[in-house]
């Protein structure tokens, strides 16, 4: 699996999505007809640490992280209670190794918003992630509809 394979999968399978690059990452947004300036996040791929996001140690060679936001009830089923927001530059207070490869994890910074992630997913792990990508897509469509009004 490569970051481009994951991004291409989203663009090919989810109508109304667009690819944008910002803040050192590539993101898939739901934004049919480019109605909104950016659209609504569906999924991002991050390949390096940022000032406020170092919890996954993405500066290691050939390491990337796939990130997506799911519904809070789904997050709770996977990982328990949604954690509190960390302080700037910090990580959420959860007992996970956020540097572990090929495992579905809470996002080290944005778990408080019910974001999940996987570092360097294998094909098998990506297959396991697909239902959550679909959920993120449906959730993004709902948020888009509210923002568009």
N, C-alpha and C positions, 0 to 999 in steps of 0.2 A: 504494500500500500504506500502511496505517496500522497502528499498534500493535494497535488493537482487531481489525482484520481478521485479523491473525496469531494473536492469542489466541483469537478465535472459531473459526478454522480448527482449532486444536488441540482445543478443547473439543468441536467437532462431529465430528472424525474419530478421536479416540483415547478409547476407552471407559475409564472409571475415572479420568478426569482432573478436576481442580478448579482454579479460579482463586483465588489468594491474593495479597494485597498486603502487602509487607514490605520494609524496608530501602530504601525509595524506588524500588521496582520492582514490577512485576506479574509473577507467576510462575504457570506451569502445573505442577502437581504430579500425579504418579500416586498416587492414594490412594482406591481403590475402597472404598465404604462408610465412608469416613473412619476407617479402622482405626488409622492412625498420627496423631500430633498434626498433622504437616505433610504427610507423604507424602514422595515422592522427586521431586526436581527433574526436570522434562522440559525446560522452556524458560522463559526470562525475557525481559522487555522492560524496559530501563532507559532513562529519559529525562533523567537528570541525573547529574552527577558525584557521587561519594561520597568520603569522606575517604581511603579506600584504593583508589579506582578513578577516576583522572582521565586515564588513558591515551588515551581516545577523544575527549576534549574534548566531552563530551555537553552541556555548558552552552551550546553554540551554539544559536541559534534553530531550532526544529523538527527537531532531531536526536535520534534514538533508536537503540538498539542491541538487536538480537535475539541472545540467547546460548543455547547449548545444549551439553551434554556428550555426547561420542561416545566410542567405544572407542579406546583408545590406538593400536591398530594402524591404524585408519582415520585418526586424526589424523596418524600418521607417514606414511601414504601421501599425505596432502594437503600436509603442511608439513615433513616430515623429523622429526628427533628431537624428542621431547617435551622442552621446556626445564625447567630447574631452577626451583624456586619463587622468586619475587622477594622481596626484603625488604619489610616493611610499607610501603605507600604507593608502592612501585615497580612497574615493569612487567617482563614477561619479557624476557630477552635474546634477541630474535629481530629479524631485519632486515625489519620491516614498518612501514608507515605505519598505525598503529592509528586514525588519524582519517579514513582514506579511506572514501568513501561507496560503497555498492552493490558491495562486494567481499567474498567470503568470506575471513575472516582468522582467525588464532589469536586467542583472547581475550587482551587485553593483560595481564590479571592472572592468570586461571585457565587459561591454556594448559598449565600444569604438570599440571593435572588432565584434560587433553585436551578442554577447552572451546573451541568456535569461536564466531565472531560475524559479524554483518553490520550495518553502519550503514545505515539507510534503504534496505532492499532494494527494488529494482524488482520488478514482477510476474515478469519473467524470472528474476531472481536468486532470488526466493522459490521459484519452481518448481524451480530447481537445488538449493535448500536442503531441499526436502521429503523426499528420501530420507534425509538426515541427521537430520531431525526424526523420521522413522520409526525410525531406528536409536536415537536418544535415547530414544524411547518404549519400544522393546523392552529397552533397557539399564535403564531406570528400572523396568520390570516385574521384571527379574531382581533388582535391588537391593532392591526392595520385598519380594519373596518371602523374601530372606535376613533383612531387618530384622523381618519379621512373626513369625519363629520365636522 
